[in-house]
Structures are given as C-alpha cells and as structure tokens.
Amino acid sequence: MPIAVDIDVMLAKRKMSVGELAERVGITPANLAVLKNGRAKAVRFSTLAALCEVLECQPGDLLRWETEGAADPTML
C-alpha cells in the first residue's frame, strides 16, 4: 500500500504503549493495531485528529506516501 503509517515511531518518541494510546484516543487496541500495522483501508478524520492531539503531532508525522513496493522488502 502506498500510504505508510508511522504510529509506532510516534509511540516510541512519546514513550507510550499501544494500550495507553488506544484508551486515550477512544478506540480498541485491536483497531489501533490494524491501523498501526498498515492493514486499515480507511481512517476517520476524527480518529486521526484524536491521534494527533494525544501524540502532539501533525497528520504528516503519522502518515506518509511511498512508491508502490517500497514498503515490501521482498520487492527489492
């Protein structure tokens, strides 16, 4: 998928667990894991806004565009 999700990077920078982030954002840890691992097909702007508020970041800190295949090391 050409959109990469860097929530794990921001979690590490903020020294926060997935469970804590999920609780503070108001989503289940399972749904956060789907988003974090790049398996989500969509994200609501309200969820993205809540993530940015809790992590004190901009949407571009969490999402980035990659060329097709760049995220898949087997394609290199």
Residue pairs with C-beta under 8 A, 6 or more apart in sequence:
1 38
1 71
2 65
2 66
2 67
2 68
3 38
3 63
3 64
3 65
3 66
4 38
4 63
4 64
4 65
4 66
4 71
5 35
5 36
5 37
5 38
5 40
5 62
5 63
6 61
6 62
6 63
6 64
7 21
7 32
7 35
7 36
7 51
7 55
7 62
8 36
9 61
10 55
10 57
10 61
10 62
11 17
11 18
11 21
11 55
14 55
14 56
16 55
18 29
18 32
18 33
18 36
19 29
21 32
21 51
21 54
21 55
22 28
22 29
22 31
22 32
24 54
25 32
25 47
25 50
25 51
25 54
26 50
27 47
34 40
35 43
35 47
38 71
48 59
48 62
48 63
51 57
51 62
52 58
52 59
52 61
52 62
55 61
55 62
69 75
